[in-house]
Each structure stands twice: as structure tokens, then as C-alpha cells.
């Protein structure tokens, strides 16, 4: 009983930390998902439960960026369909993936997300260099964006960590130059992908709701605190901490998968 209570407290703390990290730098899934696995939730339900836990924060972020969306309404419409289809494909593939197989795949996904996160400064430098550009997206840019968004959404429905970085890179390649508009699109599409996947997970009864609600409450609290502390946090130190955690978690999941 004591161990179970301590585990639940640990999940709430993981939710708080993940929510705070998401609000400051992104990458909170690298904290919340391993916490669920360590608590004993099987890999596939753990991923579905993690999606349910992070969804409220993603939706609230999308609402915060709503004033930037109308400027790119046409582009948003172009990217919504692949987000819907890709999110459903990823969620469906996850639902039919055996826990044992997913346990062997997920260390590679965590490592991939960690490498993406570690590369975010390069993306930021690239995006900053485009700030003075008009940011018009032509026909070829929209075709590229549609196809790549389908891939990002499928990956997001299946696992999800790192989709924000992938979308920012794609939007930059499409020709957008205003970082606020890009963040608005990225945030809205991320919430749409997560929401679509979550609906499928709910239908398939993959979400462990008591745990999801506890972690969601922690994530909301952490997100609020993180937003208030964002200007006081040394982003480089935080990013380094997340990368180290991601590498350690990858090694732990590789070991855990090899033992199963």
C-alpha cells in the first residue's frame, strides 16, 4: 500500500515536471512516459495514458495562440487533413502493436526524440535567420507540408515526443518566417494530433484513467508554474538536463526491453 501510494505521488510529480518542461522548452514526454512504465503500466497503455495526460496542456497552449491562427487560415486547412489521417494511422498502429514488441521499439523512439530535442538550437538558429522574410508559402511548399505532416502526425499518434520540433522544421522549409505564426500552427496541429489519437485510444479502452487524471492535474499545475518561471530558467541548462534524462531513459528502456 505504501509503495503504491509512493508510486502515485511519483506519477503526480512526474506530471508536474513534464508540464513545467513542456511550457518552458518542450520534451516533457521524456519524463512522463518512463514514469508510467516504471510504475508498472504496460508500454502501449502507458503511451495512450501519457497522451491523455498531456492533452489538456496542449489544448490550453493552442487556445493561447488562437489570435495568430487566422493569418494562416488557408495553410492551417491544408495541414489539418494529414494531421487527422496521420494521427489516426499512428494510433491504430499503436493499438495493434503487442506490448512486447512496443517495449523493444520504444527505446529507439525515445532516443530519436532525444536527438531531435538536442538539435533544437540548430532549428532555432535557422528559424531566426528567416525572421525578416515574407513567409509566403507556394504550391510546392504546401505539397511538401501536406506529405510531411502526414508522416509527423502518424509518428505523433504512435508515440509523439518531438513532433513540435519536426513541425517547426517543416514549416520553415515550407517558407514561413514568422516564428509566432509557426508556433501557433505547430501548437494547434499538435493538439489536434494528440486529440485525434486520444479519441481512438478511448474507443479502444487503452487509457488508464485514474492515472491519466492524476498526471494531467500535475501537468496543468506544472505548466502554470513553468510559464511563470520561464524567464528565470537557464534554457541551456534545462535542455542539457532533458537530453541527459532522455539518454539515460533510452539506456534503461533498452535494458528493460532486453530483459523481457
Residue pairs with C-beta under 8 A, 6 or more apart in sequence:
7 39
7 40
8 211
8 214
10 35
10 38
10 39
11 35
11 36
11 39
11 211
11 214
11 215
11 218
12 214
12 215
12 217
12 218
13 218
14 31
14 32
14 35
14 36
14 215
14 218
15 32
15 53
15 214
15 215
15 216
15 217
15 218
15 219
15 221
15 222
16 218
16 219
16 221
16 222
16 225
17 28
17 31
17 222
18 28
18 29
18 31
18 32
18 53
18 54
18 215
18 218
18 219
18 222
19 28
19 57
19 218
19 219
19 220
19 221
19 222
19 223
19 224
19 225
19 226
20 28
20 222
20 223
20 225
20 226
20 229
21 27
21 28
21 31
21 222
21 226
21 238
21 242
22 28
22 54
22 57
22 219
22 222
22 223
22 226
23 57
23 61
23 222
23 223
23 224
23 226
23 227
23 230
24 226
24 227
24 229
24 230
24 233
24 235
24 238
25 120
25 235
25 238
25 239
25 242
26 117
26 120
26 164
26 165
27 113
27 117
27 161
27 162
27 242
27 246
28 54
28 219
29 50
29 54
29 113
29 160
29 161
30 110
30 113
30 114
30 117
30 161
30 242
30 245
30 246
30 249
31 242
31 245
32 50
32 53
32 54
32 215
32 219
33 46
33 47
33 50
33 106
33 110
33 161
34 110
34 249
34 252
34 253
36 46
36 49
36 50
36 211
36 215
37 43
37 46
37 253
37 256
39 211
41 49
41 208
41 211
42 99
43 99
43 102
43 103
43 106
44 94
44 95
44 97
44 98
44 99
44 102
44 206
45 206
45 207
45 208
47 94
47 102
47 106
47 159
47 160
48 94
48 198
48 201
48 204
48 206
48 207
49 206
49 207
49 208
49 211
49 212
49 215
50 160
50 215
51 160
51 194
51 197
51 198
51 201
51 207
52 198
52 201
52 202
52 207
52 209
52 212
52 216
53 211
53 212
53 215
53 216
53 219
54 160
54 194
54 216
54 219
55 191
55 194
55 195
55 198
55 216
56 216
56 219
56 220
57 216
57 219
57 220
57 223
58 187
58 190
58 191
58 194
58 195
59 191
59 195
60 220
60 223
61 187
61 191
62 187
62 188
62 190
62 191
62 192
64 187
65 180
65 183
65 184
65 187
65 188
66 184
68 180
68 181
68 183
68 184
69 76
69 184
69 185
69 188
71 181
72 176
72 181
72 184
72 185
75 137
75 142
75 145
75 174
75 176
75 185
76 185
76 188
76 189
78 142
78 145
78 146
79 145
79 146
79 149
79 185
79 189
80 189
80 192
81 146
82 146
82 147
82 149
82 150
82 153
83 149
83 153
83 189
83 192
83 193
83 196
84 153
84 192
84 196
85 150
85 153
86 149
86 150
86 151
86 152
86 153
86 154
86 155
86 156
86 157
86 193
87 153
87 154
87 156
87 157
87 192
87 193
87 194
87 195
87 196
87 197
87 200
88 157
88 196
88 197
88 200
89 153
89 154
89 157
90 153
90 154
90 155
90 156
90 157
90 158
90 159
90 197
91 157
91 158
91 196
91 197
91 200
91 201
92 157
92 200
93 154
93 157
93 158
94 102
94 157
94 158
94 159
94 197
94 201
95 200
95 201
95 204
95 206
97 105
100 260
103 253
103 256
103 257
103 260
104 257
104 260
106 159
106 253
106 257
107 250
107 253
107 254
107 257
109 158
109 159
109 161
110 161
110 246
110 249
110 250
110 253
111 246
111 247
111 250
112 162
113 159
113 161
113 162
113 246
114 242
114 243
114 246
114 247
114 250
116 162
116 165
116 166
117 162
117 165
117 239
117 242
117 243
117 246
118 239
118 243
118 246
119 165
120 165
120 239
121 239
123 165
123 168
123 169
123 172
126 169
126 172
127 168
127 172
127 177
127 179
127 182
128 179
130 172
130 176
130 177
131 177
131 178
131 179
132 177
133 175
133 177
134 177
135 175
135 176
135 177
135 178
135 181
136 175
137 145
137 174
137 175
137 176
138 175
141 173
141 174
141 175
142 174
144 170
144 173
144 174
145 170
145 171
145 174
148 166
148 170
149 167
149 170
149 189
152 163
152 166
152 167
152 170
152 193
153 163
153 189
153 193
153 196
155 163
155 166
156 163
156 190
156 193
156 194
156 197
157 193
157 196
157 197
157 200
160 193
160 194
160 197
163 190
163 193
164 186
164 187
164 190
167 185
167 186
167 189
167 190
168 182
168 183
168 186
171 182
171 185
171 186
172 182
176 182
176 185
198 207
201 207
